[in-house]
Amino acid sequence: MSVLLEVDSLSVKVGKFELRDFSLTIAEGECLALMGPSGCGKTTVMEAICGLRNDAILGGRILLGGEDVSILPAGARGIGLVPQDMALFPTMNVRAQLEFGPRLHGWKRKVMAERVEGLACDLGLEDLLDRLPHGLSGGEARRVALGRALALRPRLLCLDEALSGLDEARHGEVLAVIRRVIEQEQVTALHITHSSTEAEALADRVLAW
């Protein structure tokens, strides 16, 4: 199985926090859970992989599909991110959230509409497409954030504590949706979590910090 993501001796400094010589690999089609205590640098690593910490990288390389993307801007990497706070656009309805990436990349209207309808069906969002974020439950908002991250068919999906704050019932529901959609989309995934239950349920492999 070929390697999709390789983080090679990455060193990053953000404020007073510094991480030295961190490495990992993820195979094509694999879901890797990265676990560790708060403050150890998991989110910083993910942000560097996604292109959100380019100015903080001191050394090392980030390779995606064999290409060095260490200095590429976030939008050029082909990575979908579901951040912990979801970061939904407050004035956009669910349909517009899902259309955001394809519209930015100039997709044709018909192709974009088909992709959005397909994601809405897969994620159980068909009846929510006209809703604004403030009218969504926590589980619904996370499904929208997942759909937005998947809309451009990314090579890599990054999930940063994407299930935090959900009650037990919604946690299980959203976890099942994520697992099913990752399989359907055949996407490679990096899942940051502090929950061993989540890691065991979702990941093919767990890397403990």
C-alpha positions as CSV (number, residue, x, y, z in Angstrom):
1,M,0.0,0.0,0.0
2,S,1.5,3.4,-1.0
3,V,2.1,6.2,1.5
4,L,-0.2,9.2,1.0
5,L,1.1,11.5,3.8
6,E,4.6,11.6,5.2
7,V,5.6,14.0,7.9
8,D,9.4,13.9,8.1
9,S,11.2,15.3,11.1
10,L,8.9,18.3,11.4
11,S,9.9,21.1,13.8
12,V,7.4,23.8,14.6
13,K,7.4,26.8,17.0
14,V,4.2,28.7,17.9
15,G,4.7,31.3,20.6
16,K,6.5,29.6,23.5
17,F,5.5,26.1,22.3
18,E,8.1,24.2,20.3
19,L,7.9,20.8,18.8
20,R,11.0,19.1,17.4
21,D,11.6,16.3,14.9
22,F,8.0,14.9,14.7
23,S,7.4,12.2,12.0
24,L,4.5,10.1,10.9
25,T,3.2,8.3,7.8
26,I,-0.3,7.5,6.6
27,A,-1.0,5.0,3.9
28,E,-3.4,5.6,1.0
29,G,-6.9,4.8,2.3
30,E,-5.9,4.5,5.9
31,C,-7.5,6.3,8.9
32,L,-4.9,7.1,11.5
33,A,-5.9,8.3,15.0
34,L,-3.3,10.5,16.7
35,M,-3.7,10.5,20.5
36,G,-2.0,12.4,23.2
37,P,-2.6,14.7,26.2
38,S,-3.7,18.3,25.8
39,G,-0.8,20.7,25.0
40,C,1.5,18.1,23.4
41,G,1.1,19.7,19.9
42,K,-1.4,17.5,18.1
43,T,-3.4,20.4,16.7
44,T,-0.3,22.3,15.8
45,V,0.9,19.3,13.7
46,M,-2.5,19.0,12.0
47,E,-2.5,22.8,11.3
48,A,1.0,22.5,9.8
49,I,-0.1,19.6,7.6
50,C,-3.1,21.6,6.4
51,G,-1.0,24.7,5.6
52,L,-2.2,26.9,8.4
53,R,1.2,27.1,10.2
54,N,3.7,27.7,7.3
55,D,5.3,30.6,9.0
56,A,5.9,28.5,12.2
57,I,7.7,25.6,10.5
58,L,11.4,25.5,11.5
59,G,12.5,22.4,9.6
60,G,11.4,19.1,8.2
61,R,9.1,18.2,5.3
62,I,5.4,17.4,4.7
63,L,4.9,15.2,1.7
64,L,1.5,14.4,0.2
65,G,1.4,11.8,-2.5
66,G,5.2,12.1,-2.7
67,E,5.0,15.9,-3.4
68,D,6.6,18.3,-0.9
69,V,3.8,20.6,0.1
70,S,5.6,22.2,3.1
71,I,5.3,25.7,1.8
72,L,2.2,25.4,-0.3
73,P,-0.8,27.5,0.8
74,A,-3.7,25.7,2.4
75,G,-6.0,25.8,-0.6
76,A,-3.5,24.2,-2.9
77,R,-3.0,21.0,-0.8
78,G,-6.1,19.1,-1.5
79,I,-6.8,18.6,2.3
80,G,-10.2,18.9,4.0
81,L,-10.3,20.0,7.6
82,V,-13.0,19.7,10.3
83,P,-11.7,21.9,13.1
84,Q,-12.8,21.4,16.7
85,D,-14.9,24.6,16.7
86,M,-16.4,23.7,13.2
87,A,-15.9,27.3,12.1
88,L,-19.2,27.4,10.1
89,F,-19.9,30.7,8.3
90,P,-22.7,32.3,10.4
91,T,-24.5,34.0,7.5
92,M,-24.5,31.0,5.1
93,N,-27.2,28.3,5.1
94,V,-26.2,24.7,5.0
95,R,-26.4,24.5,1.2
96,A,-24.0,27.5,0.8
97,Q,-21.6,25.9,3.4
98,L,-21.4,22.7,1.3
99,E,-21.0,24.8,-2.0
100,F,-18.3,27.0,-0.6
101,G,-15.2,25.0,-1.7
102,P,-16.6,23.9,-5.1
103,R,-17.7,27.5,-5.9
104,L,-14.3,28.9,-4.9
105,H,-12.6,26.4,-7.2
106,G,-14.9,27.3,-10.1
107,W,-17.0,24.1,-10.4
108,K,-19.8,24.1,-12.9
109,R,-23.2,24.7,-11.4
110,K,-24.6,21.3,-12.3
111,V,-21.6,19.4,-11.0
112,M,-21.6,21.4,-7.8
113,A,-25.3,20.8,-7.3
114,E,-24.9,17.0,-7.8
115,R,-22.1,16.9,-5.3
116,V,-24.0,18.9,-2.7
117,E,-27.1,16.8,-3.1
118,G,-25.1,13.6,-2.8
119,L,-23.3,14.8,0.4
120,A,-26.6,16.0,1.9
121,C,-28.1,12.6,1.4
122,D,-25.1,10.7,2.8
123,L,-24.9,13.0,5.8
124,G,-28.7,13.2,6.5
125,L,-28.8,16.9,5.8
126,E,-31.5,17.0,3.1
127,D,-34.0,18.7,5.3
128,L,-31.5,21.2,6.7
129,L,-30.1,22.8,3.5
130,D,-31.9,26.1,4.0
131,R,-31.0,26.4,7.7
132,L,-28.4,28.8,9.2
133,P,-25.8,27.5,11.6
134,H,-27.5,29.0,14.7
135,G,-30.5,26.8,14.0
136,L,-28.5,23.5,14.1
137,S,-27.9,21.1,16.9
138,G,-24.3,20.2,17.8
139,G,-24.5,16.9,15.8
140,E,-26.0,18.6,12.8
141,A,-23.4,21.3,12.8
142,R,-20.6,18.7,12.9
143,R,-22.2,16.8,9.9
144,V,-22.3,20.1,8.0
145,A,-18.6,20.8,8.8
146,L,-17.8,17.3,7.6
147,G,-19.7,17.8,4.4
148,R,-17.9,21.1,3.7
149,A,-14.5,19.4,4.3
150,L,-15.4,16.6,1.9
151,A,-17.0,18.7,-0.8
152,L,-13.9,19.1,-2.9
153,R,-13.1,15.3,-2.7
154,P,-9.9,15.9,-0.7
155,R,-6.9,13.6,-0.8
156,L,-6.7,13.8,3.0
157,L,-9.4,14.5,5.6
158,C,-8.2,16.0,8.9
159,L,-10.5,15.7,12.0
160,D,-9.4,17.8,15.0
161,E,-11.4,16.6,18.0
162,A,-14.4,16.7,15.7
163,L,-16.7,15.0,18.2
164,S,-15.9,17.0,21.3
165,G,-18.8,18.5,23.3
166,L,-21.5,16.1,22.0
167,D,-23.7,14.2,24.4
168,E,-23.5,10.4,24.4
169,A,-26.4,9.8,22.0
170,R,-25.2,12.4,19.4
171,H,-21.6,11.3,19.8
172,G,-22.4,7.8,18.7
173,E,-24.6,9.0,15.9
174,V,-22.0,11.4,14.4
175,L,-19.2,8.8,14.9
176,A,-21.2,6.3,12.9
177,V,-21.8,8.9,10.1
178,I,-18.1,9.8,9.9
179,R,-17.0,6.2,9.8
180,R,-19.6,5.4,7.0
181,V,-18.8,8.5,4.9
182,I,-15.0,7.9,5.1
183,E,-15.6,4.4,3.7
184,Q,-18.0,5.7,1.0
185,E,-15.6,8.5,-0.1
186,Q,-12.6,6.2,0.2
187,V,-10.7,9.1,1.8
188,T,-7.5,8.9,3.8
189,A,-8.0,10.4,7.2
190,L,-6.0,11.8,10.2
191,H,-8.1,11.9,13.3
192,I,-6.9,13.8,16.4
193,T,-8.6,12.7,19.6
194,H,-8.1,12.2,23.3
195,S,-10.7,9.4,23.3
196,S,-9.5,5.8,23.0
197,T,-13.1,4.7,22.3
198,E,-13.3,7.1,19.3
199,A,-9.9,5.9,18.1
200,E,-10.8,2.3,18.3
201,A,-14.1,2.8,16.5
202,L,-12.9,4.9,13.7
203,A,-9.2,4.3,13.0
204,D,-7.3,1.5,11.3
205,R,-4.2,2.4,13.3
206,V,-3.6,4.4,16.5
207,L,-0.5,6.5,17.1
208,A,-0.1,7.4,20.8
209,W,1.9,10.5,21.5
